[in-house]
Every structure is written in structure tokens, then in C-alpha cells.
């Protein structure tokens, strides 16, 4: 995977080190992954973007993959989306990119949302894959959402309860999530990608990714409240899986229209994992969206 991509560990001025891959020439696109995965989830999409004339940057989020997993605190601040977004902003600055496009799937989409809020001069356009904003989803909680996204309420339980239960059979937990959220489309996941997800799902990663969710239910909501009513001004694209829970519960474009001035969107014929279940369509929509913005 990722032939002709560099593979680096980049230390930021904060002291955090991120695993980063880059390739290509042209307008810059930052790709951010979700749970319980790593940057490898983009292995089918990233090369297509490079071939289409983009410079692609992929990184493992703080707490995930081969990136650092710092100690947390009682407020979960080190795993807030503000801190994870600050990592990505610092990374892009360090790589020499003052402005860029961003696409984020799942947790990466939530980091992308905070990145666009906190660094609007840097983010030229952003694509959110299979999410609506965290605060909206929590505010609209009902039985279907709580049943389908039970992990939102399990992972936030005080440490070490979820860590110990997941750690009892971490590989089973991870692969069960891939299967369930893709509606049983196990063939969508390349064996070498799954091996990477399993390798990186260490006890340290299990803990730090739980902290990601704990932050989402606490300090992230505080940060979101501070931005209440402030809309994103850059162009926004929303893509989602027609077979998934997001499609079932939300009018995705309408919801994002409450958070952004310019929104366009499309449902793809897949479950939750768009970059792996529908890579050609995902790449195509990203390319057309970002090329249109680059031309303006």
C-alpha cells in the first residue's frame, strides 16, 4: 500500500510526533481517518487523488496508529478535538502549507470540523464523511441512535472499564466494528489494511481512543458551545453512506447547513466506511469538489 508515498515521523513544536505519509504535486489535501482505524483507511483513495493532480498528506491522529499517545487529564483536554486539530494545523504549517483542503471520515471528520472552526484562514474547503456535528448527534439522542452508536456511550465510561473489556479480545472488537458498520461488507477491507488496524490497536491506543470519545462527551461540547451560531465560511461537502445510520437519522445537508454557509452533499451506495467500501465514488466526489474550489 501507498507506493511512492513518503513515510515519516514528524515531531511538532509541541513535542507530539505524528506518523505522516505524503505524495503528489498540486493543490494540497489533508486526509483524516476515523475509529478504530489509522491513515491506512485512505489507501484506496489517496493514490487516486495523487493521480488527479493533488499533493496528499495523511497522518495518524494523536492517540491513533503510530502517532504519539500522551497522558490525559481529568478534563480529557489532551484528546479534545481542539488539541487534535491543533496537531494537524501545526503539521501542515511545518510541512510548508499555509492553506489546504481537508477531508475527514468519522472521528477525522470531527477533527476536521474543529480545524475549520479554529483555523478558517488555512482550511480552503472541507469534506465531512458520514458524520453530522457531535453536539447535534448528542442533542438528538434517541433509541435508534443509542442502539446503533452504543460505543459512544460505552467508550466514555470511566477508565479502565471499557479499556479492560475491549482489551480482553481487541482484535475481535475491532473487526466486529468494521463488519457491523459496513453492514457486513467485510470484503471491502483489504487484509493488509486490517492487519495494520489490529497491529495499532494496542492497549495504549485503546485507552487513548476511549479518551477521544470521553472528550467528545465533555470538553468538546464546551468548545462547541463557545462557537454556537458561528457558521463555517469555507465551502463544505458532506458525503455519507446510504446504508448507514447517519442516512437513516439525519437530513445530512440540512443539518450541516446550520453550521456552514455553503454546503453540498451526496449519499453513496455503501455503509459507514466510504473510503474503503466506495473508494472510486469517494475519490471522484472529493476530486470534483476540491478541483472546483481550486479553480476559483
N, C-alpha and C positions, 0 to 999 in steps of 0.2 A: 504493500500500500504506500501511497504518497511518493511514487517515483519522481525524482527530480525536485523534491522539496527539501529544503534545509531542515535540520532537526537540532534545535538549540535549547539550552537552559539560559534564560535571560534574568539576571539579577536586577531588580529595580532599586531606586534610591531608598525606598522604604526598607530594604533588606529582604523582601519577598522575592523568591525565584520562581519563575513560571516556565513550564515547558512550552516551546513555541515552534511551529513549522511555518515556513514561508515559501512562496514560489510565484513566478509570473511577473509580468510588466504591465503597467497601465494603472487605471483608477484602483484605489486600494479598498479592499473589502475585508473586514474583520468578522470571522465566523465563531460563534459561541455555542457551546454544547449544553446539554441538559443532564438530568439524573436518570439512571445511575451510570452515566456514560463518561466519555472523555472526548477530546477533539477528534478522535478516530471516527466518530459518528458521521463526519463530513467526508469520509474517504471516497464516496461515490460522486459527490457534488463538487468538491474543491478542484479536482483536475479539470472539470468541465468549465468552471469559471476561469481558470488559468488559460485554457484553450480559447475562451471567448474574449481574452484581452484584459483580464484583471490581474492585479497583484493581490494575492490571497494571504492573509495572516490567520493562523489558527492557534489557539492556546488552550491549555487545560486551566480551567478556573481555579482560583485559590481553593484548596480543600479537596480537589479532584485530581485524578490521574497522577502525573508525575510532578505536579506543581506543589509548592510548599503547603503545609497544613499547620499553621501557627496555633498556639494556645488560645483558647477562647476566654471569655469573661462572663460574669453573671448576666450582663445585658446582651450577650451574643454579638456585640459590636464587631469583632473581627470577621464575622461571617455575614454581616449586613450587606445588602446589595450595594449600598453606598461604598463600602470598602472594596467589594469585588469589582465594582465599576471603576473605582479609582485605580486599581491594579491595571485594568485594561487601558485606561486613559494614559497612565504613566508608561505602559509598554509601548503604545503607539507613538507617543512622543519620543521615547528613547530610540525607536526604530526610524525616526525621522519623518513621521506622518502627522502633520498638523490637522488634517481633515480627512475623513474617510466614510465609507458606508459600513453599516453593521447589519448582520443577520443573526438572530438568536433563537434557538429552539429550547422550549421547556424552561429550565432554570436559566439557561443562557439568554432567553428572551426577557426574563425578569431583570437580569443584569443589564441587558441592552436598554430596557426601559429606563432604569436609573442612570445609565451612561448618557442617554439622550437628554434626560432631565438636568443632570448636573454639568454636562459638557456640550451644550447646544451649538456652540461655535465649531466644535470638532466633528460632530455627527451630521453628515450632509443628508442622509436618508437612512431609515431603519426598517427592517422587516422582522416581524414577530411571527414565529411559527408555533401554532397550536396552543396559544395562550390568550387569555384576556387578563387585565391587570389584577394583581394579587388582592388588592383591597376590595375590588368588585366581587371576586370569587368568594372571599370570606363573608362579605356582606350579604350575599345571595345564597348562603349555605342552606341546603335542604336535603332530604333523604337521598335523592339520586346522586347528588354531588358527594355527600359524605360517604356513600357506599362505594362509588367508583373511585374517589380520591381519598380513600381511608388513610393512605400513607401520610397525607397532610396532617392528620390528627394523631397518627401513631408515632411518626418520627419526631414530633415536637415534645413528646413526653420526656420528663426529666432523665438525664443521663444517670446510670448506664442502662436503663431498661431496654429501649429499642436497640442499642448497640449490642447488648448481650444476646438478645433474641435473634437479631439478624446474623450475628457472628456465629451462631450455632450451625448455620448452613448458608454461608454468604453466597456461594455460587448458585444454589437453588433459588434463594430470594431474588437475586439479580436476574437470572434467566426467566424466572416466573413473571417478573415485571415486564421484561421485553415481550414475552408471549401474550400477556394479558392486554397490555396497552396497544399492541399491534393487532389485536383481535385474532390471535393465533397464527399470524403470518410469520412463523419462525424462519422460513426460507429467505426472508428479507435481510437477515443478519448474517453477514459473512463470518464463517468460523474463525478467521484470524482476527476479526473485529471483536467478537465475543470473547476470545481468549484475552485480548487486551483489556476489556472491561473487567473481566474476572481477576486478572493479574493486579489491576489497580484498585480493586475493591478490598483493600486491606483493612485491618482493624482501625488504623488511623484515619483512613478515608471514610469508613462507616461513621466514625464519630464526627468528623468534620462536615460530612454531608448532612447528618442529623442537625448539626449546628446551623447549616444553611436554612433548613426548614424552621428551626426554632427562631432564628432571626426573622424569618418571613412572617411569623405569627406575632411578633412583638415589635422590635425596634424598626423593622421595615415599615410597619403600619404607621408608626410615629413619623417617620420620614415622609411617607406618602401623605399624611395629614397636613404636613407643613406645605406641601405642594398642591393642596386641594384647589381645584378650579384653574390651575395653570396648565394650559394645553401645550403639547409639543408643536413647534412651528415648522419643523422639517417634514418632508413627505414621509408618510407611513404606509407600509404594506402589511397586510395581515393574511397569512396563509394558514389553513387548518385542514385536518383530516375529516372528511365527510362521515367516516365511520366511527369517529371518536366522541368522547363525552363533551368536549368543547362545542362541537357542532350540535349536539343534542340539546344543550342547555342554554346557549347564548346566540344572539344575533351578533356575530363577531364584529362586523364592520360598524354596526350601530354602537356597540359598547366602546370600541376604540375611538369612535367619533366624539365621545365625551372626554377623551384625553388628548386628542390631536386635532389640528385644524384641517389636515389633508389626509384622507385615508382611502385606500383602495384595497380590495381583498378578493380572495378566491378559495373555494373548498377543493381539495384534491381527493381523489378516489383512494383513500388509504386510512389507516388508523392514526395513532399519535406520532409515530416516528417518520415524519415526512422525508428527511434526508436519506433514509435507508429503504423505506417502503415505496417511495415515489421519487427516486433521485432525478430522473430525467425531467419530470414535470417541475420539481422543486427548483432545479438549476435553471430551467427555462424561465420561470416566473421571476427568479432573482435577477437573471441576466437582463431581461426586458425592463424590469423596474429600475435597476441601477444604471443601465445604459441610458434610459430616458432622463434620469436625473443628471448624469454626467454630461449630457448634451446641452443642458440648459445653462 
